[in-house]
Amino acid sequence: QVQLVQSGGGLVQAGGSLTLSCAATGRSFSNGAMGWSRQAPGKERELVASMSSAGSPNYATFAKGRFTISRDNAKNTVVLQMNNLRPDDTAVYYCAGYYSDYVGFTDYWGQGTQVTVSS
């Protein structure tokens, strides 16, 4: 059984920073991508950032220059560092794990954590 357990998030003022962490158990994701998606109320879930098994990062346009994804394959963890947050970053953020480096379909989701950015 695979679990992705998230921590971090919370309330921050615009311009501030938050760090989201995710620890996977039950399966190694060293052969696949890991990443983060988010969903705001009334909107579709969207990919924020992902990192391939080889450590190559990919970012949504809104995340470039502000967010940084990292992973530690030995610890089976992935982290999203979010800087210069804006109110429209407010969403539930989900950790994601993939069987492979194909990120068109998410194989496993974390439980989600709320990020709220006030203005």
Buried (B, 14 or more C-beta within 10 A) or exposed (E): EEEBEBEBBEEBEEEEEBEBBBBBEEBEBEEBBBBBBBBBEEEEBEBBBBBBBEEEBBBBEBBEEBBBBBBEBEEBBBBBBBEEBEEEBBBBBBBBBBBEBEBEEBBBBBEBBEBBBEE
